[in-house]
Amino acid sequence: MDLGIAARVAVVTGGSQGIGRAIAESLAREGARVAVVARTRAALEKAAGEISEATGSEVIASPADTGDGASVLAMAEDVMERLGAAEILVNCAAAPAGQGRTPLAWEVTRDQLMEQMNVKVMGYLRCAQALLPQMRSKGWGRIISISGMGARKSGDTVGSIRNVAVVAMTKNLAEELGGSGITATVVHPGYTKTDKVAAMIARRAAEEGSSEQEIEAGLASGNLNGYLPTPEDISGVVAFLASPLSRCINGDVIAAAGGARTAIHY
């Protein structure tokens, strides 16, 4: 299917690895010209080169720290100079959940919470603010923010707060941008089989004296499909949301976690 995004300019934060990299590659395969953004230049340039070689599309590395406003503004200027006005923004630069022990609510410190809010929530908002003038100049745009299923369940106070905040921010953006041709949506992945999750599975297997297959099966049992989604599974959803075909979806959340058990969202 032709998604209609050939030659459109896309910015993918967190684009050097994991879900962000898979999204950048999916957009590039559709013919988009892509700027991948992350803090580490060497890893970013390697990813950009590999994605460009695999897809034949123009992919550039634009290093930035989304936790810093000046860095984000410099990235936006760099994208404009090298690719032209951005039309698609995928916010994916954030620390993944579930990588270590989750502090209980009464153990959470101000620094732990504020770091996550600065990078995932304010970082996403900074990128939207910096690139919106470019989208407005085109009269069309897509802002897709990768959040997480922690927004819909307890068990991780900081994770729930940051993910709920991303949804709230997105809905407000969608309301304010209504009628402009620019939409804002959220994707909630659950556990996804990235390199970091694979490493976590291996670590847990060693600690618990289990096999990696047993640990993965336990994680996968938390969704209806019974397997862990891959980054490519998530990237397909995002590529659709980034296209003109998604014009009737705005301000809403798409769960891409293999099907949550028991809860009914309506």
PyMOL commands that set and color helices and strands:
alter all, ss='L'
color gray80, all
select helices_A, chain A and resi 18-29+41-55+69-82+105-107+110-138+149-152+157-177+195-208+212-220+231-241+244-246
alter helices_A, ss='H'
color red, helices_A
select strands_A, chain A and resi 9-13+33-37+59-61+88-91+141-146+182-189+253-256
alter strands_A, ss='S'
color yellow, strands_A
deselect
rebuild
show_as cartoon
